[in-house]
Amino acid sequence: MVKSEGPKLVPFFKATCVYFVLWLPTSSPSWFSALIKCLPIFCLWVFLLAHGINFLVSHRSASRILAGLIFSAVGDAFLIWQEQGYFIHGLLMFAITHILYSSAFGMKPLDLKAGLLMGLVSSSCYAFLYSYLSGPFTYLVAVYIALIGFMGWRAVAGMQLCNDLWTWTKLSACIGAMLFMVSDLTIALNKFCFPVPYSRFIIMATYYAAQMLIALSAVESRDEEDFRKRS
């Protein structure tokens, strides 16, 4: 896996380093800061496209993850100008991203126990945030938490750890989904509740790691295809 996929991820790691090294101030949003923030996600587009257009066309899960990454980049750009009134626009883009990722992870196996667990976690998070929310955020945040919780459920269910049927790509999707939830929860706490120390670093580090791991999960079908060819 490292030998085959590692080199394709080098641009992503470089772009992520550029973001953290430059650490452009959020108080002065610009198209340049938007580009720097979105650059690692652009590199993940290239990572998936490097597997070939035919691969993306023939594997719906991979194409949906690519579509999710596209909406993520648009959401990142909107959030650069969140203080100028574009936070809800970013929220909508990431809501669509979670729908696409959930679709990519699929509904089999169902694993209702994992669904119940994610439902409890999501409900607890919303119950904590509720008293801090007002106006349209009262229901927008509820819908968003439901969507990301559903995405987390599908990623956890797909891993099948208890049945010893897990693969490294399913594990990648599961960890990626959990990190995405940590990133978004940190955003919510910092925006609506109280200042979170080192919030920007926590948000972006977990976010970039999550997107990379979810993008890696898309290559599972390619691995199975290559295995069949070798067999």
Disulfide bonds with the S-S distance in Angstrom:
none
